[in-house]
Amino acid sequence: MMPITLSPPGDRRMIQKVGGREKTRKFLEDLGFVPGTYVSVVSDINGNLIVNVKDSRVAVSKEMAAKIMV
């Protein structure tokens, strides 16, 4: 298990765990980052990750992305 920030672009991985405080977990879950969901990193731009999750592209900061374990 590793944070999604270490996943190379294009690699499709399953979310194993979403960490952080309750408020952070809720925010990420509302965006679609829930355990069992497949995600892939599209690109890394200016300290933000563009991620495909549930047929949508979402931009999250690296700080937030580090809470998503794949």
C-alpha positions in Angstrom: 0.0 0.0 0.0 1.3 3.5 -0.9 -0.1 7.0 -1.3 -1.5 7.8 -4.8 1.2 10.5 -5.1 3.8 7.8 -5.7 1.7 6.2 -8.5 3.0 6.8 -12.0 0.6 8.6 -14.5 -1.7 6.1 -16.3 -1.4 3.4 -13.6 -4.9 2.2 -12.6 -5.1 1.3 -8.9 -7.7 0.5 -6.4 -8.1 2.7 -3.3 -7.4 0.7 -0.2 -7.8 3.4 2.5 -8.5 7.1 2.9 -6.7 8.6 5.8 -6.7 11.9 7.6 -9.1 13.7 9.9 -12.8 13.0 9.7 -13.4 16.3 7.8 -10.7 15.4 5.3 -12.0 11.9 4.8 -15.5 13.1 4.2 -14.3 15.7 1.7 -12.4 13.1 -0.3 -15.3 10.6 -0.1 -17.6 13.2 -1.4 -15.3 13.6 -4.5 -15.5 9.8 -5.1 -12.4 8.6 -3.3 -13.8 5.6 -1.5 -12.1 2.3 -0.7 -12.7 -0.3 -3.5 -12.9 2.4 -6.3 -10.3 2.4 -9.1 -8.3 5.6 -9.7 -5.5 6.7 -12.0 -3.2 9.7 -12.0 -3.6 11.7 -15.2 -0.9 14.3 -14.5 1.0 16.2 -11.9 0.7 20.0 -12.4 2.1 22.7 -10.1 1.9 20.6 -7.0 -1.6 19.3 -7.8 -2.6 15.9 -9.1 -5.2 15.4 -11.8 -6.9 12.1 -11.0 -9.5 10.0 -12.8 -12.1 8.7 -10.4 -15.5 7.3 -11.2 -15.4 8.6 -14.8 -14.5 12.1 -13.7 -11.3 14.1 -13.6 -10.6 15.7 -10.2 -7.7 18.0 -9.1 -6.5 17.5 -5.6 -3.4 19.0 -3.8 -0.5 16.7 -3.2 -1.2 17.1 0.6 -4.7 15.8 0.1 -3.6 13.1 -2.3 -1.1 11.8 0.2 -4.1 10.7 2.3 -5.4 8.4 -0.4 -3.7 4.9 -0.2 -3.7 2.6 -3.2 
